[in-house]
Amino acid sequence: MTDLPYTYEQLKALRNALARGERRVSFGDRLVEYRSVDELLAAIREIEAALAGTEGQPRRPRRLLTTTGKGF
């Protein structure tokens, strides 16, 4: 397994901060303060995307639905 840029502990810390309404998150000896809830949510989404598929959970495939008709 390759080294991932993020850990599940970081994701958990971000989710906990969001649940408590905080914008400061501590990762070991680092303290990160997000400017807004939207920025915190973006960080959560980025980590979720990076960790997707690392434990046998592949990303959901996209579905493209097409329809045809006679043009009326």
C-alpha positions as CSV (number, residue, x, y, z in Angstrom):
1,M,0.0,0.0,0.0
2,T,1.3,3.4,-0.9
3,D,1.6,6.3,1.6
4,L,-1.5,8.4,1.5
5,P,-1.4,12.2,1.9
6,Y,-4.2,12.0,4.5
7,T,-5.3,9.7,7.3
8,Y,-8.6,8.5,8.7
9,E,-7.7,10.2,12.0
10,Q,-7.5,13.6,10.1
11,L,-10.8,13.0,8.5
12,K,-12.4,12.1,11.9
13,A,-10.9,15.3,13.5
14,L,-12.4,17.4,10.7
15,R,-15.8,15.8,11.0
16,N,-15.7,16.3,14.8
17,A,-14.8,19.9,14.5
18,L,-17.7,20.4,12.0
19,A,-20.1,18.7,14.4
20,R,-18.9,21.0,17.3
21,G,-19.1,24.1,15.1
22,E,-15.4,24.8,15.4
23,R,-13.1,26.0,12.7
24,R,-9.8,25.0,14.4
25,V,-8.5,21.5,14.0
26,S,-5.5,20.0,15.6
27,F,-3.4,17.3,13.8
28,G,-0.7,16.1,16.2
29,D,1.5,19.2,16.8
30,R,-0.2,21.3,14.0
31,L,-3.2,23.6,14.4
32,V,-5.2,24.5,11.4
33,E,-7.8,27.2,11.4
34,Y,-10.3,27.3,8.5
35,R,-11.8,30.6,7.4
36,S,-15.3,29.3,7.0
37,V,-17.5,26.2,7.3
38,D,-17.5,25.9,3.5
39,E,-13.7,25.7,3.6
40,L,-13.9,23.0,6.3
41,L,-16.4,21.1,4.2
42,A,-14.1,21.4,1.1
43,A,-11.2,19.9,3.2
44,I,-13.5,17.0,4.3
45,R,-14.5,16.3,0.7
46,E,-10.9,16.4,-0.5
47,I,-9.8,13.9,2.2
48,E,-12.8,11.6,1.5
49,A,-11.9,11.6,-2.2
50,A,-8.2,10.9,-1.4
51,L,-9.1,8.0,0.9
52,A,-11.8,6.5,-1.4
53,G,-11.0,3.0,-2.4
54,T,-8.2,2.5,0.1
55,E,-10.1,-0.2,2.1
56,G,-11.7,-2.1,-0.7
57,Q,-14.4,0.5,-1.3
58,P,-14.0,1.6,-4.9
59,R,-15.4,4.9,-5.9
60,R,-19.0,4.8,-7.1
61,P,-19.1,4.6,-10.9
62,R,-20.8,7.3,-12.8
63,R,-24.0,6.4,-14.5
64,L,-24.9,8.0,-17.7
65,L,-28.6,7.6,-18.7
66,T,-29.5,8.3,-22.2
67,T,-32.9,8.4,-23.8
68,T,-34.0,8.6,-27.3
69,G,-37.2,9.6,-29.0
70,K,-38.7,10.6,-32.3
71,G,-38.0,14.3,-31.7
72,F,-41.6,15.3,-31.1
